[in-house]
């Protein structure tokens, strides 16, 4: 049985409900570009909101972490990875959680206890040392000398700068051929972390103040790639069966063995897999120069450059062959890969063709400059970016290989001069983390439902949500529509929304079976993304939508609604940006 299936069936047998993996692009959270952990979509429930599925949950979650982008090429890092997780939302706590993890690893996966070591939270001035976890581990058979107490930088987990948080206990495995040392040394990198059990009982605000949550939660995350490497007894994650087909294909296409060119192959394998998952996401990300689109572009272009280095015929359909390996491998678990297969292949192909046209010319610039100087100045870096499509990170990488430097500041200056407007891929977003919804964002959530309803009345019943994004400053809403909205239509929509706000209509929340919700006419964006039990928000007889919330309790709380912009988002899709004053 597959590791994902084993994990889910174990936790289901312990009373957990499986929840679907959330999309890689967070649906209502502009503070991060991608989901970085299984717990991210669960934040409202860790904070106390009842989850429609109950108090014990488990899943496998698609995650993308960009902090590791520069480490790709080694044996253990990936930009895309899967996280296996189980949660207790105010139900069981440390003892049960640790017992479940121990039993799954040693009984189900049959990993020897003698290869395991543990860290627990040493405590600080506010939180006591975690003796309960340590005792539990000992009772289960982990010797004292294999348990280490570590401080906040190691054994405390918080998503970003603020949010639900707490001390954690981490499970390590001795991933080396040599004999397992008796005493655990957490500094020794041959001990690799495989599972992290976070005991989320606190909330930390932006200022660093800690308060107790209304419930004690458990949030665990296990890296699927690492566990696979253990089970298959390899030291290199890329040598597991997950990568076998694409790896062999690369060997065949390039004529090199994996052992000869491990770094280039890992980069290509990783980047194409991540690109497949981004392009297949319901958010319909396309390569661009901002936000997620920029990451997708960088990944594809970097993969192309490495493919060229390996001597692949970069204008052949190598990327399609690789992508199909991944689609086949994962489609039974992530339906969007099957459904969006053609979209994925087209995105990759078009981006490849675009970059192939300029790659050679761009590389020639490096040759030319390197004959004269050791630095790519800002102007040239911008020229490479603007005319030859070299993401700045790629320019820096190529320069490094040629022992050259890049004037990054000079590039930024040029970039700002030329692209003042499109400078939205703000560096801050790459940090990860998620802040809870503020009062203002809550208002925007409800305003979005009213806008959807108003558009249906004005444009037609075919209108529905194709994308939504909310910040403190505005809402953004994408919907199908074949024409630019007229001034009259915009005014009509605005007036309708404001009329409903003035009518002070209560917003009602109901939990029900997904089937019943759909039968009752509630609408939603991606039906298959919802669990069987869902929350429905109803605003009088105006709107009824499946939604995770949060929402105001009465429309009068929203304020005055105003459309700021109506523009094209892509073919046949319009985008509205609106504010509330
Ligand atoms: N949130 C923790 C992590 O990402 C456990 O799921 O490691």
Boltz pocket constraint, residues with backbone or C-beta under 6 A from the ligand:
constraints:
  - pocket:
      binder: B
      contacts: [[A, 36], [A, 37], [A, 38], [A, 39], [A, 85], [A, 157], [A, 196], [A, 197], [A, 198], [A, 219], [A, 220], [A, 221], [A, 222]]
      max_distance: 6.0
